[in-house]
């Protein structure tokens, strides 16, 4: 499980975060995305067991260049905020529900 809450404010200067292939469960916390929104260029949460929907906070990640969320259990529609990413962000959302 990826913890939510204010803890992510302490890592707000990360440029890359690789959490792939870790058997993570639960949802991808919006607080994580919001806390990293000003610095993160690369986020890889692929090949886990994450569930729920992708948070609309993804649209606040203005420096994001690559998002890999493949092979999880995300479901539902993509947030409208992701429209601003196309075509500048490399997205891999394959093999979800």
C-alpha positions as CSV (number, residue, x, y, z in Angstrom):
1,X,0.0,0.0,0.0
2,X,1.3,3.5,-0.9
3,X,0.7,5.8,2.1
4,X,-1.1,9.0,1.6
5,X,-1.1,12.2,3.6
6,X,1.3,15.0,4.2
7,X,4.4,12.8,4.2
8,X,4.8,13.3,0.5
9,X,5.5,17.1,1.0
10,X,8.9,16.1,2.2
11,X,9.9,14.5,-1.2
12,X,8.6,17.3,-3.4
13,X,12.0,17.7,-5.1
14,X,12.2,14.2,-6.7
15,X,12.4,14.1,-10.4
16,X,11.9,10.4,-10.9
17,X,10.0,7.8,-8.8
18,X,10.1,4.1,-9.7
19,X,7.7,2.0,-7.7
20,X,7.3,-0.7,-10.4
21,X,7.3,-4.4,-9.7
22,X,6.7,-4.1,-6.0
23,X,3.4,-5.9,-5.5
24,X,1.8,-2.6,-4.3
25,X,-1.9,-2.7,-3.6
26,X,-4.6,-0.1,-2.9
27,X,-5.0,3.2,-4.7
28,X,-2.5,5.7,-6.0
29,X,-2.9,8.6,-3.5
30,X,-3.8,11.9,-4.9
31,X,-1.6,13.4,-2.2
32,X,1.4,11.7,-3.7
33,X,0.7,13.2,-7.1
34,X,0.0,16.6,-5.7
35,X,3.1,16.6,-3.5
36,X,5.3,15.7,-6.5
37,X,3.5,17.8,-9.0
38,X,6.1,20.6,-9.3
39,X,9.2,18.4,-9.8
40,X,8.4,14.9,-11.0
41,X,9.3,14.1,-14.7
42,X,9.0,10.4,-14.5
43,X,6.6,8.1,-12.6
44,X,6.6,4.4,-12.9
45,X,4.0,2.4,-10.9
46,X,3.7,-0.4,-13.5
47,X,3.3,-4.1,-12.7
48,X,1.7,-3.8,-9.3
49,X,-1.8,-4.5,-8.1
50,X,-3.0,-0.8,-7.7
51,X,-6.8,-0.3,-7.9
52,X,-9.3,2.4,-8.2
53,X,-9.1,5.3,-10.6
54,X,-6.3,7.6,-11.6
55,X,-6.6,10.8,-9.6
56,X,-7.4,14.1,-11.3
57,X,-4.3,15.4,-9.6
58,X,-2.3,13.8,-12.4
59,X,-3.2,17.0,-14.4
60,X,-1.3,19.1,-11.9
61,X,2.0,17.4,-12.7
62,X,3.2,20.0,-15.1
63,X,6.7,18.6,-15.6
64,X,5.7,15.0,-16.1
65,X,7.2,13.5,-19.3
66,X,6.6,9.8,-18.7
67,X,3.9,7.9,-16.8
68,X,3.9,4.1,-16.7
69,X,0.9,2.6,-14.9
70,X,0.7,-0.6,-16.9
71,X,-0.4,-4.0,-15.6
72,X,-2.4,-2.8,-12.5
73,X,-6.1,-2.9,-11.8
74,X,-7.0,0.7,-12.5
75,X,-10.6,1.1,-13.8
76,X,-13.0,3.8,-14.9
77,X,-12.5,6.7,-17.2
78,X,-9.3,8.7,-17.4
79,X,-9.5,12.1,-15.7
80,X,-10.2,15.0,-18.0
81,X,-7.1,16.7,-16.6
82,X,-5.0,14.2,-18.5
83,X,-6.0,15.9,-21.8
84,X,-3.3,18.6,-21.2
85,X,-0.6,15.8,-21.3
86,X,-1.2,14.8,-24.9
87,X,1.0,14.6,-26.9
88,X,3.8,15.7,-24.6
89,X,3.7,12.9,-22.0
90,X,4.6,9.3,-22.8
91,X,1.8,7.2,-21.3
92,X,1.6,3.5,-20.8
93,X,-1.7,2.4,-19.3
94,X,-2.0,-1.0,-20.9
95,X,-3.3,-4.1,-19.1
96,X,-5.7,-2.5,-16.6
97,X,-9.4,-3.2,-16.1
